[in-house]
């Protein structure tokens, strides 16, 4: 409230809106490669690239810290890896956490269960994650998941997500 309004309007000629990284998933591989090259050169490490599985994990993460968080994660991965490329194991547990949980619940356990029941937990987590990303918008969530709104509504009812979103 102490900045002079006249000065603000004088310097505020062009406004640039840049959506958060979670809404620009296509930028993640490009930015990750850029930061990889930067920190490989800076640390003089022989790293060839980023594994495809790692890029998939990075693309599914919510990125609350935006591009700065991605840069920090890539710097950490370059410094700590002992591999020729960046693998999911080189990422922090917070980034890989949901992925490991998904793998554990997707049938890698010894328990045999019907496929329909085995897929319920991951489906619920995916729907909930997209609802959060879309700020609770059912229309946008249905579009992002490539399902119609009625299907989304029925799944939200099944997983008891109607009250939450």
Residue pairs with C-beta under 8 A, 6 or more apart in sequence:
20 63
20 66
21 27
21 28
21 31
21 63
21 66
21 67
21 69
21 70
22 62
22 63
22 133
23 133
25 59
28 55
28 58
28 59
28 70
29 50
29 55
29 58
29 59
31 67
31 70
31 71
32 50
32 55
32 58
32 70
32 74
33 49
33 50
35 70
35 71
35 74
35 75
36 47
36 49
36 50
36 74
36 77
36 78
36 86
39 45
39 74
39 75
39 78
39 79
40 46
40 47
40 78
43 78
43 79
45 78
45 79
45 81
46 84
47 78
47 81
47 83
47 84
47 85
47 86
48 84
48 85
49 85
49 86
50 85
50 86
51 85
51 86
51 87
51 88
53 87
53 88
54 85
54 86
54 87
54 88
54 90
54 91
57 88
57 91
57 95
57 96
57 99
58 70
58 73
58 91
58 95
60 98
60 99
61 95
61 98
62 129
62 132
62 133
63 69
63 70
65 72
73 91
73 92
73 95
74 86
76 90
76 92
77 86
77 90
77 91
78 86
80 90
81 87
81 90
83 90
88 96
88 99
89 96
98 125
98 129
101 125
102 122
102 125
105 118
105 121
105 122
106 118
106 119
106 122
107 113
107 118
120 159
123 155
123 159
124 159
124 161
126 145
127 141
127 145
127 152
127 155
127 156
127 159
127 161
128 159
128 161
128 164
130 141
130 144
130 145
131 137
131 138
131 141
131 156
131 161
131 164
131 165
133 144
134 140
134 141
134 144
136 165
138 149
138 152
138 153
138 156
138 165
139 149
141 152
142 148
142 149
142 151
142 152
145 152
147 155
153 162
155 161
156 162
156 165
